[in-house]
Amino acid sequence: MNSNQTRPSNPLLTPAEVAAAFRVDPKTVTRWAKAGKLHSIRTLGGHRRYLEADVVAILSGGPGSSAWPAASGQT
């Protein structure tokens, strides 16, 4: 990365990175996205990416996180 490029203010995470944060399989993250539980962005190649801020909000108990078993400490 050269000095003219800046890091995005809200980086994107791969399904594997999100899965590691929630301690689930990456396919589970994909199912959540398909079900509308987690917002995803599609790359030009068709891969899903997730906003880091969305994942952090769910993990930290932000608005709407009570529906997430992983975020509320339930397994």
N, C-alpha and C positions, 0 to 999 in steps of 0.2 A: 504494500500500500504506500503510495507516495504521499508527500506532505499536502498535496492539493485535495486528496480524498479524505473524507471524514467518515467516522463510524456512524451508522444510522442511530438515531436517538432511541429507536425502539427495535432492537434486533429481532430477527426471525429465528425460530427454533425448528429443528427437524423433528419428525415423529419420535425418533430414538431419544433425542434430548428431553422432549416432553415426557416420554415414557419413563425415563430415568428419574425425573423429578417426582412423578406420581407413583413410582415403583410398580408399573404395570408393563405389559407387553406393548410394543409399538403398534400392533394391529388393534389393540384396544383403543388407543388414541385415534386411529383412523376411524374406527366405529363410532366414537364419540363425535367426531367431526361430521360423519355422514348422518348421524342422528340429530345434529344441530346443537349438541351440548357444548361444543367447543368450536369457536370460529376459526376457520382456516383460510389461508390464501393459497392460490394455485400458482406455481411458477410457470414460465413459458413451456417447460418440459412436462408439465402436468403433475409435478410433485407438490405435496401439501407442505405448507410452512405455517407456523403458529406464532403470533405475537408474544414476545416474552412478557410484556405487561399483562396480557390476559392470563397467562399461566401463573405469574407471580400473584396476581389478584386472587385467583382461586385458591392457591396454596396458603396465602396469608389470611384467608377468611374474609375476603372482600365481598361486595354485594353479589348475591346469587350463589355464593359458594356453599351454602348450607345443603344444597342438593348433591354435593359431591362427597361421597363416602371417604375418599382419600384425603380430602381437605379437612374433614371434620374429625379425623382420627379413627374412623370406623374402617374395618377391612372386610 
